[in-house]
Amino acid sequence: MTINCKGNLIDISSPKVMGILNLTPDSFYDGGKHQDISAVLSQVHGMLHDGATFIDVGAYSSKPQADFVSEAEELNRLIPIIQVLISEFPDIQLSVDTFRSQVAKESILAGASIINDISAGKLDSQMLEVVGILNVPYIMMHMRGTPQTMQSLTEYDSLIKDILFYFSERLAAAKKHQIHDIIIDPGFGFAKTREQNFQLLRHLEHFKILEKLLLVGFSRKSMIYKTLENTPQDALNGTTVLNTIALQKGANILRVHDVKEAMECIKLTNELT
């Protein structure tokens, strides 16, 4: 299976890695680390060198109870960095982590390739229309509410069935706007308890019924460090374990802070196929 990124067909027959670049001061793990151009370039160079196919740039933290960021501030953080990265790494495939259609539009016009929307179009009624017009790959994630309210919205009739129904509805909405390359993200940590996150992973293979590429993002999240009773800084080994399980259950893209270790997961699990 392939996705079309600015005219480049990216082959996803073997799993790929998406490296995380947070431009926010309040991200749960690396907030404030990438607040100047030299730090950004160094981080991105390292992730590309280690094997990342995509770099996911975000300027609005989606951690629980994250601070509100205005659209103007989000654009002010994003666009100059996108322009610098495109200039420095002309072949880079940039994904932009935003739920705002105007931010999506301006980011693609600045040179980004993919839109990564934590709300699957539910927080901006124009998002699906804009993505369809832009004709770019679209990552739609499962979430309830907003980052500020999601932790209070964790009651489900049937977790897996409810999430599958959510995606079937969002895929139908995306189809109306002729969005072709769609990637599904079940949303680990978003409107789900620690126990529900593990239930979701236990049944991850069920999402292949949607016949879309599957992205997972566990990297250093609380489902790991709260279970292991440590911290995000100590959660790399746990992340590697869950990434390996996800690959065995059909994950196509690993969204991570630590690219080298994720690439090693892929290389080793590929030996089992």
N, C-alpha and C positions, 0 to 999 in steps of 0.2 A: 504494500500500500504506500502511496505517496501523498504529499501535500505540496501545493504550489506556493512558494514564497518568493514574490517579486519575479516570477518567471523561472525560478529555479525549482525543479522537482526534487524534493527531499524524500529519499527512500527510507521508510520506517519498517522495512521487513525485519531489520534487527533493531532492538530498542535503542533509544537515544536519550541523551542527558540534556536537561535544561538547567543552566546555572542561574542562580538568584542574585540579582543586583538590587539591593534596597537603597533608595535615595532618601529614606525617611530617618529622622532623628530618634524615632520611638519604636522601631522594629524590635520584636521580642528577643532576637538573637544578635543581629549585627547592626542595630540602630546607631547611627552617627559615625560609622566606620568609613563611609564613602561620601564625605561631604566636600571633597575638593577633587579637581580634575585628575591630578596625579594618582590619587588613591583609586579612583574609578578605573583609570587606564591600567594600572597595575593589577587590580582585581580581575578585570575582564581579560587581559592578556593571559593571566594565569589560568583562568577557566577555559579559555579557548585552547591553550597549550595542552591542558589536561584532557581535552576531548569533548567539550561541550559543543553540541550542534546548535543550540539556541541559548540566548541570554535573555532572561525575563527581567525587565526593568520596572520597578514600582516606586511610586512617589506618594502613596497614601497607605499607611499601615492598615492591614486588615485583622490585626490581633484583636481579641475581645476588649471592648471598651476603648478602642483606639480613638485618639483625638480627631476631631473634625478638621479636614483640610479643604480650603476653598478650591474651586476649579481653577482660578487664576494662579494660586500657589502651586497646585499640582502641575499645571503647564509650565510654570516658571522653573520648577525642579526638573521636569522631564526633558523639554525640548532642547535646551542647550546640550544636555548630556547625549541625547540621541544624535544630534548633529556632530558632536565631537567623535562619538564612537563610529559613526558611518564614515567619517573622514579618516580616522585612524585605522579602521578595520573594514575596508570596502565590501568584503564578502560576508560580513556578519549578518546573522539572522536574529533580529531583535523582536522579542515579544514584549508587549506593553501591558502591564497589569493595571487595568482601570475598569470602572463600571460606568464611566461617563462617555457619552457618544462624541462630544466635542473634543475631549482629550484623545479619544481613539482616532478621530479624523485627523487632527493636527499631528499626532504621533506618526501615523502612516505617511502623511505628506512629508514629514521630516525624514523619513527613511526606514521606519520600522516595518516589520513584515507580518506580524501576528497580533491579534487582540486577545488578551486573557482576562475574561470578565467573571469575577467571583459571583455575580448575581444572575448570570445567564440572561441578561436583558431585563430583569425585573426591577432594577433600580433606576433605569432610564428608558423611557418608552420609545426613544428614538434609536437605541443602540442597534437593534437587529436591522433596521432599515439602513443605517449608516454602514454597518459591516457588509451588508449585501451590495451596496453601491461601491464600496471600496474593493470588494471581491478579494478579501484576504482570509486566511485561515482564522478560525474562531474557537477559542477554548471556552466552553461553558461549564461552570462549576455549580454544584448543588450547595445552596445555603438557604436558610430562612432568615427573614428580617434583614438587619444590617449588622456590621461589626459591633455596633454599640448595643444591640438587642439580642443577638443570635444565641447567647448562652442561656437565655430564658425560654427558648423555643425548641426544646429537645424531646417533646412528646410525640410519638408516632404510633399509628395503628399497627403498622408492620414496617420496620425500618427499610428493608431492602425493597419491598414492593412499593412503598411510598416514594423512595428515591427514583426507582425505575419509572414510575408514573410521572414524576416531575420531569425527567428527561424526555419521555415520550411527548409530553406537552410542549416542552421547549424546542425539541427537534421539529415538531410540526410547525411551530411559529417561525423557526429559522428557515424552514423550507419555503414558506410563503414569500420570504425575502431573497430567495435564491442563494442562500449561503451554502456552499458546497463542501468545503474542507472544515469539518467540525471535529473537535477533540473533546472528549468527556472527562471531567474531573469530579469524582464523587465527593470531594470536599472534606477530607479528613480534618477534624478539628473545628469545623464550622457547623454550628447548631447541632452538635453531637457531644454526648458525654464520652468520657474515657472508655467506658464499657462499650458504647455504641460504635466507637471508632474501631475497636477490635472485632466487633461483630461484622462491621462493614468489610474489613480486611478478610475475615474468615470466608465471606461469600463474594469476594471481588470478581471471581470468574463469571458470575451471573450477568455482569454488565456487558459482556461480549455479545449478548443477545441484541444489543442496540446497533451492532455492526459499525461502530465508530472507534477510532483510536482512543486509547485509554491512558490518561495522565494521572499520576499519583504524586502527592506531596506530603511526605511525613517529616521532612528534614528538621530534626532537633525539636519537634513539637512536644507539647505537654503530655500527649498520650504515651510518649517514650519516657521523658524524664520524671514524670510523676509515678509511673509504674516502677521505674528503677530507683526512685527516690534520690535523684541527683539533679543536675541543672542542664539547661540547654548547651552550655559549654562542654558538658561531659556526655552528651547524647549522640555522638557520632557512631559509636559501635552499635547502639540500639537502632539508629537510622539505617545502618548497613544491613542489619538483620531484617528489618521490615521491608526494605527495598528488595532484598533477595526473595522474600516470600511473594511480594507483589509481582515481580518478574515471572515467577513460577506460575502465577495465577493469571498471566496475560497482559500485564502492564506494558505499554509501548513507550512511554516517556517518563523519566524520573526527574522531578523538579527538586533541586537540591542546592544546599550551600557548598557542599564538598564534592567537587566534580570528579577528582581522581578516584576517590573511593567508590563512587557510583559507577564509574567506568569499569572498575575492577569487578563489581557485582555483575555487570552485564557480560563481561568477558568470561567469567567463570560459569555463570548460568547458561551461557550459550553452548558450553561444552556438554551440557546435559541434553541438548535437543538433537 
